[in-house]
Amino acid sequence: MYYIIYGLLYLVSLLPFFILYGLSNFAYFIIYHILGYRKKVVFNNLDIAFPEKSAIEKKQIARKFYKNLTDNFIETIKLLSMSEKEFSKRAETVNLDAVNLLASKGKNIQLHSGHQMNWEYAHLVIAKNIHLRLVTVYMRITNKALDRLFLKIRSHGNALMVAAQDFKSQGHEIFKNQYSLGLVGDQNPGAPQSSFWLNFFNKPAPFVTGPDKSAVINNTAVVFVKMVKLKRGYYNFHCSIITEEASSFKKGELTLLYRDFLEAAIREQPDNYLWSHRRWKFEWEPKYEKKWIDKVDAPLNKA
């Protein structure tokens, strides 16, 4: 099955961008206007994040989001055959030289990003240009053929992909040598009771604790990566060095900074975030109070 899917998508990837974007437009029409794919989730998320915006404004964000989502998939498929020259024109980093300077000093580096588009381009351009092997923790796709296909796409450049389920068992080997570690910090945690809890936009949400804890324990440099869509198919990926010495931070402080950074990035380009992702999947419970790390008081009752 893998070879069939790969062969078909490789042939699709050979099409020029103007045809591929025509396919993306068609896919947008189907999933938004016909199927209504996760519309309820998307609009519920937008209601939480932007209560100050009108219904018309939120509808505009939603429509642009669905267009970005189908573009994101098409652009990812294009990576199967895209030349290095073409890719370098479409994906550029900002301030990665400063990150590489830290690497030259022997620092281990953690790069924290969120579900902004195009995250596949972000991963690939950083893997190709960072002066350390980029270890990226990812969530397996249930379909084994698709999981293998995306691993192939993501393993270009200087990248090592490690499934989140295997990270604990493989971590000791990864940390033996100097490393850079890519983490998407807005994944829904598997166990909300053992997560950090804080407000994300206007509602409590659990955040995974791993990025914060590993940075502090291993005293890494921490870099936040913002993804900026310039125009269709063209992106800049901004690297902001948060600290060179994560061990100076208390528990949860890096997560709060990450939350602030991600919220600001989303407000800049609200249609360029994965709103179909159920970021507020888990409801706040008073029993999580010991896990509340925000500077404001924890809610007294259920959110």
N, C-alpha and C positions, 0 to 999 in steps of 0.2 A: 504493500500500500504506500509506503514511504516513497519509493521510486516513481510510482505513478503520480502522486501529488507533487513531488519535486519536479518531475519532467514537465507536467502541465504548467506549473507556476513559473518554471524557468522560461518556457516559451512565452508566457504572458509578459514576463519581465523584459523580453527583447523588444516589446512594442515601444514606440516613442512616447514621451511624456504626454503629449497632447491627446493621444488616444487613451492612455492610462487614466488621465484625469477625466476624460469622457466617461470611462467605466466607473470612476469614483462618483461622478455626478449622478449616474444612473443608480448606483448602489445607495447613495444618499436618499434619493427619491423613494426607493423601495423601503429602506429601513425606517425612515422618518415619516413619510406620508402614508405608506401602505401598511407596513408591519407595526409601526409605532414602537420599535425596539427600545425597551426600558424607559419609555417616555415618563412613566409615573415616577421612577427613581430619579431621573434627570431633573424633572421639575420640582420634585420634593427637595432635592439637594440644593437647587438654586433658590428655593424659598427660604431654606435655612441660612444659606450663605449671604444672600442679598435681599433681606426684607425691605430695604429702602428702595429697591428698584420696582418699577411698574411691571405689570403683567406683559406689556408689549416689549419692554426691555429684556425681560427674562426669556421671552419667546425668541427674540433676536439672538441672544446668547446661545440658546439651545440649538437653533438652526445652524449657526456657525459651528457649534461644537460637533454636530453630526457630520458636517462637511469636513471638518478637520479629522474626525475619526476615520472616515472612509479614505481620506487622503493619506492618513498615517499608515493604514494597511497597504494601500497601493504602493506608497513610497518604500515600505519595508520589503515588499515583494521585488521591487526594482533592484534592491541590493544584490539579488542573486546574480545579476549580470552587469551591474553598473561599473564603469571603469573608475580607477583611482582618480583620474583627472576630473571626471564629472562629479564624483562624490566630494572632492576637495573644494569645488565651487559652491556646493550646496550646504555644506556643514563646516562651520568655522568655530574655533574656540576663542574665548576672550580671557586673558590672564592665565592661560595654562603654563606659560613660561615661568611665572612666579611659583606655580606648583612644582614644576620640574626643578627649580632652584632648591626647593625644600628636599626633593628627592636626592639631589646631588650632595646635600648635607647629611644624608643618611637617615632622614626621617621616614617613618612609615606614615602613610596617608590614608585617611578615610574620606571618600566622596559621597555626600548625601544628596539625593535628588528626590523628586516626586513624579507623579504621573502627569507630567506635561508632555506635549507632543513637539517633536518626534523623539521619543525616548530611545528608539532603536538607533537613530542617527547619533544621538548624544553618546550612547555607549560605544559605538563604533569609532567615532572621531577621537574620543578620549583614549580608547584602547590603542589606536594607531599612533598617537602622539605623546602619550605620557611616557616618561623614561623609567617606568617600573612596570612589571607585569600587573595588569589590572585583573584582580579577582572579583568577580561579580556574583552576588548571591541572587538567585532567581527562584520563582515558583514554577514547579513543573506544570505543564499543560496535560490535562487528563488524556487527551488523544495522543497516543505514543508516536504516531507518524508526524503530527504537527509539532510535538515537543522536539523530535529529532530534527525537523526542518528548521525551527527557530534556533536550536542550538548551533546548527551549521551557520546560520546567518550571524549569530552573535559571537561566534568563535573566531571571526576574522581578526586580524591585528594581533596585538599582544594581550590577548584575553584568555582567562581561565574561568569557565562557568562552573559554579558549584550550587547544586540544589539546596534550598533552605533546609530540607529534611536531612541533608548529609553534612551540613556545615559544622555541627558540633563534633562529629566524628573525624572530620578532615581539618578542623581548625588548627589543631596543634602542629600539623605539617605546614600549613600555610604561614603560620606565625614564626616559623623557624628562621626564615630569611626576610630581608626587607621586602615590603609589599605595599601595594595600593589596593584599597578595598572599596568597591562600589556597592552602595546600599540604597534601596528605595524605601525611604522612611515612612511613607504614608500607606503601607500595606495594612490591611485589617489584621490584627493579631489573632492567633488561634485561641488564646485564653485571656479574655478581657479582665478576669480577676487578678491576673499577675502582670498586667500592663500598666504603663503610665496613663493617668487620666488627666485631661486638661481641656479647656475650651478650644475648639477649632472653629473659627468664625463665630457663630452664635450658639453653639451647642456642644456639650461635653462629648468627647470622643476618646477612645483608647489608642495609644501609640505603642508600637513595639519598643521594648527596652534595649534590645541588642545593640543598635548603633551607638547609643549613649554610653552603655556600660563598657563595650569593647574599646571605645576611644579612650575612656578614662583609665581603664585597667592597663592598656598597652601604651598609654601616653602618646597617641598619634597626633599628627597634625589633622585638622578637620577642615574640609572644603565643602561648601554648599554650591550646587550647580543649578543655575537657573536656565531654563530653555525658552528662547525667544523666537517666535515665528516672524520672519521678516516679510515674506510673501509666500505664495504657494510653492512648496518644495525647497525653500531656502531658510536656513536656521543659523542662529548664533547661540553658543552655549557658554554662559558667563560663569567663571569660577571665582568664588569669593572665599578667601582664606579667613576662617573664623578664629582659629588659634593654631599655634605651633606646638602647644603643650596642653593637651586635653586633660592631663591629670590635675590641673589647677582648678578644674570645674567640679562643682558638687553634683550629686545625683540629680538628674532631671534638667539641669541648667542648659545643656546642649540641645535637649529635646524642645525646650521652650524657645530657644533661639531659632531652631529649625522650623518650628511652627510659625513664628513671626516672619521668617524669610519666605516660607512657602505661601503663606497668606498674601504677602505683598506681591509676590510673583503672579499669583492667580488674579489678584485685583488689576494688575497691569494688562493681562490678556485673559479675561475670564472665560472666553470660549476655547482656550487652549489647554484646558484641564479635563481629566477623565471623569466627567460628571455621571457617567453610567456606572461608575464604581460606587458601591454602597459604603461610603466613608463613615456614615453614622449608623451602621448596621446594628451595633450594640447600644442598648439604652443604659444610661447612668443609673446605678443603684447605690444607695447610701452605704452598702457593705463594702464598696470600693474606696471608702474615704481615705484609708491609709495609703492608697496609690495616687491620690490627688496631688499634683505637683504645681498647679497653676498658682500665680501670685494672687489671684482673687479667691475668695472662699468657695469651697465646694458647695454644690446645690444641696439643699436640705432634703428634697424629695426627688422622685423620678423626674428626668427631663421630659 
